Amino acid sequence: SGDFAELERYNGKTAAYKNEDFYSEACKGITIDDSIDKKISVINWHGFHEEYTNDEYCNYVPNAESEGVTRLQNGKGVLLCIDKYLEDLKDIGMYDKSTIIVMGDHGKLYDGCVFIKLPNEAHNEMQINNKPGVYDDFQATILDMIRAQNCDSFGNSWLE
C-alpha cells in the first residue's frame, strides 16, 4: 500500500483512499474520459483493514473501534463501497468491457487472495483456482492478458 500512497491520479488527488472517501467519491458517479482509448485505474483503499474508520453505511466514525464499531459493521461498509463501484461500472456500460483485479495489500510478504474478472465474463462462469500464487506473478498475469510474447520470464500467470 505504501508504494501507491503518494501516487497522484490524473486530477491531482492521491490514489490512496480511506473507505468513506472512496464511497463518497463513488456516490458522485463514475465518469469516462472519451479522449482516452484504454485506461488503467489503480485504486488503493483501506478496505477490510483494522483501524476501522467507517460504520456499515460507510459513514466516517472518528475512533470507530473505541466508539463500538465492530469488524462486521466495518466490513459491511466496505462491501457497500465495492457494490457501489461495480454498479456504477454497469450503469455506464463499462463493467462487461472491464478487467477487474482485486488484490490485498500484503502481497509482497505473503501469498495473497486475488480476484480477477475478465471482459465479458459472467458470474456463473467464474472459477476458483486454488493453485498457489504470489504477487510477484502480477506482471506475468498482465502480460498474459495482453497476449505479450515471452512473458514466462516474469513468473507464472494467475490465468494459467
BELGICOR-V987582 format. One record per backbone hydrogen bond with DSSP energy under -0.5 kcal/mol. NH is the residue of the N-H (numbers start at 0). CO is the residue of the C=O. Records with the same first field share a line. If there is no record, write none. Layout:
NH = CO ; CO
This chain:
3 = 0
4 = 0
5 = 1
6 = 3
8 = 12
11 = 8
14 = 6
16 = 43
21 = 17
22 = 18
23 = 19
24 = 20
25 = 21
26 = 22
27 = 23 ; 24
28 = 25
33 = 31
35 = 32
36 = 34
41 = 39
42 = 40
43 = 14 ; 41
44 = 42
45 = 16
48 = 45
54 = 58
57 = 54
60 = 52
63 = 51 ; 60
64 = 51
66 = 62
67 = 64
68 = 63
73 = 69
74 = 70
75 = 71
76 = 72
77 = 73
78 = 74
79 = 75
80 = 76
81 = 77
82 = 78
83 = 79
84 = 80
85 = 81
86 = 82
87 = 83
88 = 84
89 = 85
90 = 86
91 = 87
92 = 89
93 = 88
94 = 88
97 = 93 ; 94
99 = 97 ; 116
101 = 114
103 = 112
106 = 103
108 = 105
109 = 105
114 = 101
116 = 99
117 = 115
119 = 95
120 = 117
121 = 119
124 = 121
125 = 121 ; 122
128 = 126
129 = 127
134 = 106
136 = 133
137 = 134
139 = 153
140 = 136
141 = 137
142 = 138
143 = 139
144 = 140
145 = 141
146 = 143
147 = 142
150 = 147
152 = 149
153 = 150
154 = 151
159 = 156
